[in-house]
Amino acid sequence: MSHPPYRDIAWQALWKNNPGIVQLLGLCPLLAVTNTLTNALGLGLATLLVLVGSNILVSLLRKGIPNEIRIPVYVMIIASLVTCVQLLVNAYAYGLYLSLGIFLPLIVTNCVIIGRAEAFASKNPVGIAAWDGLMMGLGFTLVLMILGGTRELVGQGTLFDGADLLLGDWATILRVQVYHLDSPFLLALLPPGAFIAMGLLIAAKNRLNSRVEAMVSPRSDVKAPVERVRIS
Amino acid sequence: MIPSMTRNGLLLALFGLAAAGLVALTHEGTKDRIAEQQKQQLVATLAQILPGDLYNNAPHDDCRLLQSRQYLGTREPQPAFIARRDSEPVAMAMETVAPDGYNGDIHLIVGIRWNGEILGVRTLNHNETPGLGDLIDIRRSDWVTRFSGYQLESEKDPRFAVKRDGGEFDQFTGATITPRAYVKAVKNALIYFNSNKAKLLQAPRCWSENEQGAQP
């Protein structure tokens, strides 16, 4: 099997087959924690870390895992990685741990991760699998951040509110008060706002699709080797 | 040759062991730091509600478990931290629960001087509506600081209610349930404190003090 080139993987993960707005995987954390940019960034980074780790492990072990038990093995790999990340966040970013709460362990159920393990990492060598994990994680983080930024801006008129929880005390300077609201615009901060913002984001992506594709697309004759998987 | 089912079973067990080992290693590496973080968080909270010139012990190490479904809002024993000056108790910070918040339990901690005067109140954990009910969070507004200095005159003290109910505490625009539940929880904590003051120091110690101790 010929390995898809790095550039193509990046293109697939960041735009064409973006896990957030095209594959629509991991919607639960995606919609739930994107009420501020800081939370979005935190969950995005945690997901990225787990994704890279699980892709590397699955790829390393791919010859040793019999086909019949691959799913339980992936689940174990992912679950233990997530637990480790959770412990690490708890130890080194306690404030963020308090604000992400339940959504950290929920990374286990994020279908992006087992989806990439099954569809990509189990068939490709380590380097390229890690790259795929990194790019998919970045694609997911970007979507989270766009959603989080939009909702925070519309909802409370700020950006990076509470960034010090994630990045340490110096980060209070990141906080931007774009405009002042007497009372926050609740719709944007509550889950319905997440659905609406998500819908608009997908619509915008579809609208821009042909233009961006014409602009950046690598050779269009390359048949996409990254198949679209859905695991429920 | 080993049948494939046995082989797969063994492999799975092996993976399970490796996964558990990885988690155990990480846990071992981070548990001290996590405990340290939690302790720091507690110390910081206590410092906010117990003025430092009042006591000279370490209240976070002098912890008692109090239990009262009626007054502390939950069946679970709640920790209370005793501040002493030269081993005489001068104040206490007790955790309590407002069970009737708009969106589930609100966990709060109330600092009370030994004569029953409120020293300070902070919210520990809540799920109230962002922007409406979350004004109980000190990072959002200074509403919780209004409690300081109050003392309960009787169990029916009318000042302990939101203004809409004839009391002295502001409700929030669009959210009355949250402050109402909150004021009631603070009042109940005071009632509990006043009527159990003599027994408080005999309450069982928190399990966290002797690290390995089993939870009661």
Boltz contact constraints between the chains, C-beta under 6 A:
constraints:
  - contact:
      token1: [A, 66]
      token2: [B, 8]
      max_distance: 6.0
  - contact:
      token1: [A, 68]
      token2: [B, 8]
      max_distance: 6.0
  - contact:
      token1: [A, 69]
      token2: [B, 8]
      max_distance: 6.0
  - contact:
      token1: [A, 69]
      token2: [B, 12]
      max_distance: 6.0
  - contact:
      token1: [A, 73]
      token2: [B, 15]
      max_distance: 6.0
  - contact:
      token1: [A, 76]
      token2: [B, 15]
      max_distance: 6.0
  - contact:
      token1: [A, 76]
      token2: [B, 19]
      max_distance: 6.0
  - contact:
      token1: [A, 80]
      token2: [B, 19]
      max_distance: 6.0
  - contact:
      token1: [A, 80]
      token2: [B, 22]
      max_distance: 6.0
  - contact:
      token1: [A, 80]
      token2: [B, 23]
      max_distance: 6.0
  - contact:
      token1: [A, 83]
      token2: [B, 23]
      max_distance: 6.0
  - contact:
      token1: [A, 84]
      token2: [B, 26]
      max_distance: 6.0
  - contact:
      token1: [A, 87]
      token2: [B, 26]
      max_distance: 6.0
  - contact:
      token1: [A, 87]
      token2: [B, 27]
      max_distance: 6.0
  - contact:
      token1: [A, 87]
      token2: [B, 30]
      max_distance: 6.0
  - contact:
      token1: [A, 90]
      token2: [B, 34]
      max_distance: 6.0
  - contact:
      token1: [A, 91]
      token2: [B, 30]
      max_distance: 6.0
  - contact:
      token1: [A, 91]
      token2: [B, 33]
      max_distance: 6.0
  - contact:
      token1: [A, 91]
      token2: [B, 34]
      max_distance: 6.0
  - contact:
      token1: [A, 94]
      token2: [B, 37]
      max_distance: 6.0
  - contact:
      token1: [A, 184]
      token2: [B, 131]
      max_distance: 6.0
  - contact:
      token1: [A, 186]
      token2: [B, 131]
      max_distance: 6.0
  - contact:
      token1: [A, 189]
      token2: [B, 130]
      max_distance: 6.0
